[in-house]
């Protein structure tokens, strides 16, 4: 019996040594130059540009400063091909040390327990954590309350806001409105008290149009600040406690009643049902209304602001807080942040080795700690500018606002914007965080042509982002309604607003019941199943 047990143990050891997981573990050793290998699979910034060259200066700095021999490999450009490559590596037990994943791969590998927990990494890289990993990003990469990925923002969100004609407020001696009641009173004044002083009844308190998005059905995004005052901005509630369609919440009726009061008071531009986006924007530039929701560049971008500046050189469009409702709620609208997520292999993350180079020279540390050192360096000034823009003085220089630019380079052909230099910045998506330096070239300040005042779309963006918003992450994964269901929803709410249907509690409940019978309940049930299965509710 003892011999049998010995033979079984020996066989198990042989199989383990031959396994891909064991092979991956064996990689964790010192190289001849006292560095350690870290294998990275990254999402290329420009898939057709090719990888960084073997003599890339970043490789040398990472070796010399961190004691890491970085082995960087681009993932396939196709999301499906990425998923297949990562799944195959996971099945073979040969995932790299750190790798980019899409949401589907993250969920799958997480269920298979192939991802390392990374909650302890946030403290290991305080600068990067401050820049990239806020509460929402940690929630995005969490399973059962623990982080299994490092998710950083990939898109600019919360880039719209509630705008008011501050010059009209001043003309009428009014303060910036805060509550829903105060907003309505200001809207009435903007409509009836000739705020532009032209002696004509041609102004309105509020301007909007029907802009439907999957994230915001019903009345659409331009009414979201009004709905947000009642806690029902957007199509979905993505909280675990109240998950579901907002139209089924009791507060939705209250929000519609408020919007209906604005319409009944005739203080909204009556063209709101007919306007398209271009009509809407042309109208605020012509001074037709004094409160509206708009995007930062559409508002204060140089070419976009020019018509308003020409028409109203003394005009003043400012971002204000969205209205506060009767229960103290406030939201400019809903948003869904897209993330770039990097995960660590559960096989290798916890392994330890005594480092001979880098910040932990002479210490025994885990591979997780070494990867944290690498990521923290990437988010240092040196790593950020090198990976994001190349070599200073060669690929970029700093302008007067300390933002990278290619203006004034000795050799313009080596600009970080040129295709031949793009291999040098293939990892830039690992460091970009939509910071001011990245956005300055797009959203930089300028002086208006007629009024000669300085505007900055970047400052406008930051102000908009500082206001209350409602996160709705995960909505993109939910099923879209059938065309008939969507039409039933949007048309029905418009009919309540225009008076075609009388907005009473009884009529509203009856309409919601009809909506559910006509496909609304099936849509919600299907969406909630996905939301729960994929742990999208927070």
C-alpha positions in Angstrom: 0.0 0.0 0.0 2.8 2.3 0.9 4.5 1.6 -2.4 1.3 2.4 -4.2 0.9 5.7 -2.5 4.5 6.6 -3.3 4.0 5.7 -6.9 0.9 7.8 -7.1 2.6 10.8 -5.4 5.5 10.4 -7.8 3.2 10.3 -10.8 1.3 13.4 -9.6 4.6 15.2 -9.2 5.7 14.2 -12.8 2.3 15.4 -14.1 2.6 18.7 -12.2 6.1 19.3 -13.5 4.9 18.6 -17.1 1.9 20.9 -16.7 1.7 24.4 -18.3 1.0 25.9 -14.9 4.2 24.4 -13.5 6.1 25.6 -16.6 4.7 29.1 -16.0 5.8 28.9 -12.4 9.3 28.0 -13.4 9.7 31.3 -15.3 9.9 33.2 -12.0 13.7 33.2 -11.6 16.5 35.6 -12.0 18.0 36.1 -15.4 21.8 36.5 -16.0 21.5 40.2 -15.6 19.7 39.9 -12.2 16.3 40.8 -13.7 13.1 38.9 -13.6 10.7 38.2 -16.5 7.3 39.8 -16.4 5.1 38.7 -19.4 2.5 41.3 -20.5 -0.2 40.9 -23.0 -1.4 44.4 -23.9 -4.1 46.0 -26.0 -2.3 47.9 -28.7 -3.1 51.6 -29.1 -2.7 51.3 -32.9 -3.1 47.7 -34.0 -1.6 48.2 -37.4 1.5 50.0 -36.2 3.5 47.0 -34.8 5.1 46.4 -31.4 7.8 48.6 -29.7 11.3 47.9 -31.1 13.6 45.6 -29.2 15.9 48.5 -28.4 13.0 50.6 -27.0 14.4 52.9 -24.3 11.5 52.0 -22.0 12.7 48.4 -21.9 16.1 49.5 -20.7 14.7 51.9 -18.0 12.4 49.2 -16.7 15.3 46.7 -16.5 17.7 49.2 -14.8 15.2 50.8 -12.4 12.9 48.0 -11.6 14.9 44.9 -12.2 12.2 43.7 -14.7 12.7 42.1 -18.1 9.4 43.1 -19.7 8.2 40.7 -22.3 5.3 42.7 -24.0 3.1 41.0 -26.6 0.1 42.7 -28.3 -3.2 40.9 -28.2 -5.1 40.4 -31.5 -7.1 43.5 -32.6 -10.4 41.6 -32.9 -12.3 41.2 -29.6 -13.3 37.7 -30.5 -9.7 36.7 -31.3 -8.6 38.3 -28.0 -11.2 36.2 -26.2 -10.1 33.0 -27.9 -6.4 33.6 -27.2 -7.0 34.4 -23.5 -9.4 31.5 -23.0 -7.0 29.1 -24.7 -4.2 30.2 -22.4 -6.5 30.0 -19.4 -7.5 26.4 -20.3 -3.9 25.5 -20.7 -2.8 27.0 -17.4 -0.4 29.3 -19.3 -1.9 32.8 -18.8 0.8 35.6 -18.8 1.6 37.4 -15.6 -0.5 40.4 -16.5 -2.9 40.8 -19.4 -5.7 42.9 -20.8 -9.2 41.5 -20.8 -12.6 42.5 -22.1 -15.7 42.2 -19.9 -16.6 38.8 -21.3 -13.2 37.3 -20.7 -13.1 38.8 -17.2 -16.3 37.2 -16.2 -15.4 33.8 -17.7 -11.9 33.6 -16.2 -13.2 34.9 -12.9 -15.8 32.0 -12.7 -12.9 29.6 -13.5 -10.8 31.1 -10.6 -7.9 31.9 -12.9 -7.6 35.5 -11.8 -5.6 36.7 -8.9 -7.2 39.0 -6.3 -5.7 42.4 -6.5 -7.2 44.4 -3.7 -3.8 44.6 -1.9 -2.2 46.1 -5.0 -4.0 49.5 -4.7 -1.9 50.4 -1.7 1.3 49.2 -3.5 0.9 51.8 -6.2 -0.7 54.9 -4.5 0.0 57.4 -7.4 -1.5 55.1 -10.0 -4.4 54.2 -7.8 -5.2 57.9 -7.3 -5.1 58.6 -11.0 -6.9 55.5 -12.3 -8.7 53.4 -9.8 -11.7 55.1 -8.1 -14.6 53.4 -6.3 -16.5 52.8 -9.6 -13.5 51.2 -11.4 -12.9 48.9 -8.4 -16.6 47.9 -8.5 -16.3 47.2 -12.2 -13.6 44.7 -11.7 -15.0 43.0 -8.6 -16.5 39.6 -8.2 -18.3 38.8 -4.9 -16.9 41.9 -3.3 -13.3 41.4 -4.2 -11.2 43.0 -7.0 -9.9 40.6 -9.6 -8.8 43.2 -12.1 -7.3 46.7 -12.4 -9.9 48.7 -14.4 -9.0 52.2 -15.7 -11.3 54.6 -17.5 -11.2 54.4 -21.3 -13.7 57.1 -22.4 -14.5 60.6 -21.4 -17.8 60.6 -19.5 -19.9 63.2 -17.6 -19.0 65.7 -20.4 -22.4 67.4 -20.4 -24.1 69.7 -17.9 -26.9 72.0 -17.1 -26.3 75.4 -18.7 -27.9 78.8 -17.8 -27.7 82.2 -19.3 -26.0 84.0 -16.4 -26.3 87.3 -18.1 -30.1 86.8 -18.1 -30.0 86.1 -14.4 -28.1 89.3 -13.8 -30.4 91.4 -16.0 -33.5 90.2 -14.1 -31.8 90.3 -10.6 -32.2 86.6 -10.0 -30.0 84.1 -8.2 -28.8 80.8 -9.6 -31.7 78.3 -9.0 -31.1 75.3 -6.9 -34.3 73.4 -6.3 -36.9 72.2 -8.8 -39.3 75.0 -7.6 -36.6 77.6 -8.0 -35.8 76.3 -11.5 -39.4 76.6 -12.5 -39.6 80.2 -11.2 -36.5 81.2 -13.2 -37.9 79.5 -16.3 -41.0 81.6 -15.9 -39.0 84.8 -15.6 -36.9 83.9 -18.6 -40.1 83.4 -20.6 -42.1 86.4 -19.5 -39.7 89.2 -18.4 -37.8 89.9 -21.6 -34.4 88.8 -20.4 -32.7 89.8 -23.7 -34.2 93.3 -23.6 -35.4 93.3 -27.2 -39.0 94.1 -26.3 -40.3 90.8 -27.9 -41.8 87.7 -26.3 -39.3 85.4 -28.0 -37.5 83.7 -25.1 -38.2 80.6 -23.1 -37.0 79.2 -19.8 -36.0 75.7 -21.0 -34.9 74.2 -24.2 -34.7 70.5 -25.2 -35.3 67.9 -27.8 -36.0 64.2 -27.9 -32.6 62.5 -27.9 -33.1 58.8 -27.2 -30.3 56.5 -26.3 -30.2 53.0 -24.9 -29.1 54.5 -21.6 -31.9 57.1 -21.7 -35.3 56.3 -23.1 -38.5 58.0 -22.3 -37.8 61.7 -22.7 -34.2 61.3 -23.5 -30.9 62.8 -22.3 -31.9 66.5 -22.5 -34.6 66.0 -19.9 -32.4 63.8 -17.6 -31.5 66.7 -15.2 -35.2 67.2 -14.5 -35.8 63.4 -14.1 -32.6 63.2 -12.0 -34.1 65.5 -9.3 -36.5 62.6 -8.6 -33.9 59.8 -8.8 -35.1 58.4 -12.1 -32.7 59.7 -14.7 -32.1 57.3 -17.6 -33.8 54.0 -18.6 -32.4 51.7 -15.9 -31.8 51.6 -12.2 -28.6 49.5 -11.9 -28.5 49.2 -8.1 -29.0 45.8 -6.5 -31.8 47.2 -4.2 -33.9 48.9 -6.8 -32.9 47.3 -10.1 -35.2 47.6 -13.1 -36.8 50.0 -15.5 -37.2 53.5 -14.0 -40.7 53.9 -15.5 -41.9 51.4 -12.9 -40.7 53.4 -10.0 -43.2 55.6 -8.1 -40.9 58.6 -8.4 -41.1 58.4 -12.2 -44.7 59.7 -12.1 -43.6 62.5 -9.9 -40.8 63.4 -12.3 -43.2 63.4 -15.3 -45.6 65.6 -13.3 -42.8 68.1 -12.8 -41.9 68.1 -16.5 -45.6 68.4 -17.3 -45.8 71.5 -15.1 -43.0 73.1 -17.1 -44.8 72.3 -20.4 -48.2 73.5 -19.1 -46.6 76.8 -17.9 -45.5 77.3 -21.5 -41.9 78.0 -20.4 -40.3 75.4 -22.6 -39.4 76.2 -26.2 -42.5 74.8 -27.9 -40.4 73.3 -30.7 -39.0 70.6 -28.3 -41.0 67.8 -30.1 -39.8 68.9 -33.5 -36.2 69.9 -32.9 -33.3 67.7 -34.0 -29.9 68.2 -32.5 -28.8 70.8 -35.1 -32.0 72.8 -34.6 -31.6 72.7 -30.9 -28.1 74.0 -31.0 -28.9 76.7 -33.5 -31.7 77.9 -31.2 -29.6 78.4 -28.1 -27.0 80.2 -30.2 -29.9 82.5 -31.3 -30.9 83.2 -27.7 -34.2 81.3 -27.7 -33.9 79.7 -24.2 -32.0 80.2 -21.0 -31.6 76.8 -19.4 -30.6 73.6 -21.2 -28.3 70.6 -21.1 -25.2 70.6 -23.4 -21.9 69.0 -24.1 -18.6 70.8 -23.2 -17.2 71.2 -26.8 -20.6 71.9 -28.3 -21.0 74.7 -25.8 -17.5 76.2 -25.5 -15.6 74.8 -28.5 -14.2 77.7 -30.5 -16.1 77.1 -33.7 -19.3 76.1 -31.9 -19.3 79.1 -29.6 -18.5 81.6 -32.3 -22.2 82.1 -33.5 -23.4 82.8 -29.9 -20.4 85.1 -29.3 -21.2 87.0 -32.5 -24.9 87.3 -31.6 -24.5 88.0 -27.9 -21.0 89.3 -27.1 -22.2 90.1 -23.6 -23.8 86.7 -23.2 -22.6 84.4 -20.5 -23.3 80.6 -20.6 -22.2 78.9 -17.4 -22.5 75.4 -16.0 -24.6 75.1 -12.8 -25.7 72.3 -10.5 -28.7 70.2 -11.7 -31.9 70.9 -9.8 -32.4 69.3 -6.4 -35.7 67.5 -6.0 -38.1 67.2 -3.0 -36.1 64.4 -1.5 -32.7 66.1 -1.9 -31.8 64.1 -5.1 -29.9 65.6 -8.0 -28.3 64.3 -11.1 -27.2 65.8 -14.4 -28.0 62.4 -16.0 -26.7 58.9 -16.4 -23.4 57.7 -17.8 -21.7 54.5 -18.5 -17.9 54.4 -18.1 -16.0 52.1 -20.4 -12.9 50.5 -18.8 -9.6 49.0 -19.9 -9.0 46.1 -17.5 -5.8 44.3 -16.7 -5.7 41.1 -14.7 -3.0 39.0 -13.1 -2.7 35.2 -13.4 -3.7 33.3 -10.3 -0.9 30.8 -11.1 2.0 33.2 -10.8 0.8 36.3 -8.9 1.6 34.9 -5.4 5.0 33.4 -6.2 8.0 34.9 -4.4 11.6 35.6 -5.3 14.5 37.5 -3.7 15.1 40.5 -5.9 18.6 41.7 -6.7 17.7 44.9 -8.5 15.0 47.5 -8.3 13.1 49.1 -5.4 13.0 45.8 -3.5 16.6 44.7 -4.0 17.7 42.3 -1.4 14.1 41.5 -0.4 11.9 38.5 -1.0 8.7 39.7 -2.7 5.8 38.4 -4.7 5.4 38.7 -8.5 2.3 40.8 -7.7 4.5 43.3 -5.9 6.9 43.5 -8.8 4.0 44.1 -11.3 2.7 46.8 -8.9 6.1 48.4 -9.1 5.9 48.3 -12.9 2.5 49.9 -13.0 3.4 52.5 -10.5 6.4 53.5 -12.6 4.2 53.7 -15.7 2.1 56.3 -13.9 5.1 58.3 -12.7 6.0 61.4 -14.8 8.8 59.5 -16.4 6.7 56.5 -17.4 3.6 58.4 -18.3 5.3 60.8 -20.8 7.6 58.1 -22.2 4.8 55.6 -22.8 2.3 58.2 -23.8 4.4 60.5 -26.0 7.9 59.2 -26.5 11.1 60.9 -25.8 11.0 64.6 -24.8 12.8 66.8 -27.3 12.6 64.1 -30.0 9.0 63.0 -30.2 7.4 65.9 -28.2 8.1 69.1 -26.3 6.1 70.8 -23.6 4.1 73.9 -24.4 3.6 76.9 -22.1 0.9 75.0 -20.2 3.2 71.9 -19.8 1.1 69.9 -22.2 2.9 67.7 -24.8 3.0 69.1 -28.3 4.9 68.4 -31.6 5.1 72.1 -32.4 8.8 73.2 -32.5 10.3 69.7 -32.8 13.8 69.6 -34.4 12.5 66.9 -36.7 8.7 67.0 -37.2 8.9 63.5 -38.9 9.6 62.1 -35.4 6.5 63.6 -33.8 4.5 61.2 -31.5 1.6 61.8 -33.9 3.3 60.3 -36.9 2.7 56.7 -37.9 6.4 55.8 -38.0 6.7 56.6 -34.3 3.5 55.0 -33.1 5.3 51.7 -32.1 6.9 53.8 -29.4 3.6 54.6 -27.8 1.8 51.3 -28.2 1.3 51.0 -24.4 -0.1 54.5 -24.0 -3.6 53.1 -23.1 -2.0 51.7 -20.0 -1.1 55.2 -18.8 -3.7 57.6 -20.2 -6.3 58.7 -17.7 -8.0 61.5 -19.6 -5.9 64.0 -17.7 -5.4 67.6 -18.5 -2.2 67.0 -20.4 -3.9 64.5 -22.7 -6.9 66.8 -23.4 -5.2 70.1 -23.6 -4.6 69.9 -27.4 -8.3 69.1 -28.0 -9.9 71.3 -25.3 -7.3 74.1 -24.8 -8.1 77.7 -24.0 -8.7 80.4 -26.6 -9.9 84.0 -26.9 -13.3 84.6 -28.5 -13.3 86.7 -31.6 -15.9 89.3 -30.7 -16.2 89.5 -26.9 -12.5 88.9 -26.4 -13.0 86.7 -23.4 -11.0 83.5 -22.7 -12.8 80.2 -22.7 -11.6 76.8 -22.0 -13.6 73.7 -23.0 -11.3 71.7 -20.7 -12.3 73.8 -17.7 -15.9 73.5 -18.7 -15.5 69.7 -18.9 -14.0 69.5 -15.4 -16.8 71.7 -14.0 -19.4 69.4 -15.7 -17.7 66.3 -14.3 -17.7 67.8 -10.8 -21.5 67.9 -10.7 -23.8 65.1 -9.4 -24.2 62.2 -11.9 -25.8 58.7 -11.9 -23.5 55.8 -12.8 -25.2 53.2 -15.0 -22.3 50.9 -15.8 -23.2 47.6 -17.4 -26.1 49.0 -19.4 -24.4 48.3 -22.7 -24.7 44.5 -21.9 -28.4 44.6 -21.5 -30.7 43.7 -24.4 -32.3 46.4 -26.4 -36.1 46.5 -26.5 -37.9 45.3 -29.6 -38.8 48.2 -31.9 -42.5 48.0 -31.0 -41.7 48.1 -27.3 -39.4 51.0 -27.7 -42.0 52.9 -29.7 -44.7 52.1 -27.1 -42.5 53.5 -24.4 -41.3 56.7 -26.0 -44.6 57.5 -27.7 -46.6 56.9 -24.6 -44.6 59.2 -22.4 -44.6 61.9 -25.1 -48.4 61.6 -25.2 -48.7 62.2 -21.5 -46.5 65.3 -21.8 -48.5 66.8 -24.7 -51.8 66.2 -23.1 -53.0 63.5 -25.6 -53.2 61.3 -22.5 -54.2 62.9 -19.2 -51.4 62.4 -16.6 -53.2 61.0 -13.6 -52.1 58.2 -11.3 -54.8 55.9 -12.6 -54.0 56.5 -16.2 -50.3 56.2 -15.6 -50.7 52.8 -13.8 -52.9 51.6 -16.6 -50.4 52.6 -19.2 -47.5 50.9 -17.4 -49.6 47.7 -17.1 -50.2 47.8 -20.9 -46.5 48.4 -21.5 -45.7 45.3 -19.5 -48.2 43.2 -21.4 -46.9 44.5 -24.8 -43.3 43.3 -24.2 -42.1 45.6 -21.5 -42.0 42.9 -18.8 -40.3 40.4 -21.0 -37.6 43.0 -21.9 -37.1 43.9 -18.2 -36.9 40.3 -17.1 -34.4 39.4 -19.8 -32.3 42.4 -18.8 -32.3 41.7 -15.1 -31.3 38.1 -15.6 -28.2 39.2 -17.5 -27.5 41.9 -15.0 -27.6 39.4 -12.1 -25.8 36.6 -13.9 -23.0 38.9 -14.8 -23.0 40.8 -11.5 -23.7 44.1 -13.0 -25.8 45.4 -10.2 -24.1 47.5 -7.5 
